[in-house]
Amino acid sequence: KKTFESLLKTTMDTLDSARTDASYTPMLPRSGQEDEMSSPRAGSTDRTYSRLTYVGGEMVRRKTVDELLDEYFPDKTKELEPQTWFSKFMNYVVLLNCAQVGAECQWRPSDSRHLELFYWVLSVGFCIIFSIEVVTKLYKKGPEYFRNRWDIMDFVLTVEMVLAPLLEHLVGVTSELLHMASKSARLARTARIVRVVRVFKLQPELVIVTEGLLKSASSLGWIIVALSVIMYFFAVLFVLEVDHDIFAQHDVDTDASLCEKDMYFCDLTSSLNTLLDVIVGATWSGVASPLSEHQPWMMVPFVSFFIIACFGVVNVIVGVIVDATHDTKLHLEWGIKRESLREAAGMWQTKIVQNGLGREMLRGLEGEALEAAKLKRAAGIEEVVQSIIDSGIIDFPQGVQAKSIVSLLTRNKNGELNQEDFTIMLGRLLLADQEKLVMQSLINQAKQGDIIRDLVRDVSTVRQDVKAIDQRLDRMEAMLARIEKSQSK
């Protein structure tokens, strides 16, 4: 009976270990249990190089850091290209081109032949530079080039720069269509100033402002539609209900037309213009004073319109822009955190390789040698994690210990942490918003509840089996006692 109780205790410890090892980690797919066996490609200097590992006794290729990030955390900031020396050079060229357009407005080419030649040389030079940029990006990106709004803008403006000189020479032709085309080309030259928006990508603060305005454009359009409907309703109301004579000047002829007497609400167009001026505060006194003196009841819809338009719609416009700007800021912060994750995962991979802490060090070991190797590997992993914490690449909480991070990211209670777990689980925590973090916590609690219920059911089953065995042992003891008693007689 004592032997069976010892066996039962060992079984329960094994069951508890299995349950703990199978503890749930939120949304973490597993492709295998083997860790990295690092082997850089020949001639590779990238720290995110491809690696080889043993899985199921076979050598297979494991995913690199960049591949893991692209699969689980796709880059949302691809439109914000890194600032290379070429992009910085092009930004300076854009500024010079905008300065040229302004200089032509101040010092016209027609004032001097030398200025005309100088401006022509600059235009040709800028045209060549921008054309080279477009061709280079088209060759590098292919069809992806036309999926970026900045590249589309550059392409349109570059085509305009190429065609504008040709169309400007058509000013003297008699064809009315060509004459209009040449004037349009001259007018389109001012659109080159829009290219200066590219320079906004140099600073994150400027990116937040411009992207926020662009993202809010759709919502702002519908707000303008709503404001137009409101203005139309009140404009019709005032045209029909306002006494137009109260706005007439003293020197106006009695036989004058309605619009000569009332310049504010004589028809729909003038009424809309008046309400638009009221929104910006231009004609408040000119309208409010006659209304309050002669038709005080009309002040109710007039003040209502002012409150709705100024304190309602205008504040909604501000709120939409603020929300879009905040979303853009979070978007950029997400990209910065993703880059920090990539750098931390690359640092992990590099140190694991340098220190020889891959699972390959455990192959062929048994017994005490295997346990000693596992302890050495666990200590080495904690040192690697501690070095990542000390580097400041990721803003961990102050005073956090490497052992706590390993316990947070690992799926096994023995502390074995691999490249895939480190990258994916740290990314789940670092790149998730508040709602996703709460959902992951609730999922963890639900899975822990399932494990506890399974464990309770298994323990109940074991207890029933123990009770049945105990009853059998009691019967066996009673039988042995009877046998001994009969033999003693």
Buried (B, 14 or more C-beta within 10 A) or exposed (E): EEEEEEEBEEEBEEBEEEBEEEBBBBBBEEEEEBBBBBBBEEEEEEBBBBBBBBBEEEEBEBBBBBBBBEEBBEBEBEBBEEEEEEBEEBBEBBBEBBEBBEBBEEEEBEEEEEBBEBBEEBBEBBBEBBBEBBEEBBEEEEEEBEEBEBBEBBBEBBEBBBEBEEBBEBEEEEEEEBBEBBBEBEEBBEBBBEBBBBBBBEEBEEBBBBBBBEBBEEBBEEBEEEBEEBBBEBBEBBBEEBBBEBBBEEEBEEEEEBBEBBBBBBEEEBBBBBBBBBBEEEBBEBBBEBBEEEBEEBBEBBEEBBEBBBEBBBEBBEEBBEBBBEBBBEBBEBBEBBBBBBBBBBBBBBBBBEBEBBBBBBEEEEEEEEEEBBEEBBEBBBBBBBEBBEEEBBEBEEEEEBBBBBEEBBBBEEBBBBBBBBBBBBBBBBBBEEEBEEBBEEBBEEBEEEBEEEBEEBEEEBEEEEEEEEEEEEEEEEEEEEEEEEEEE
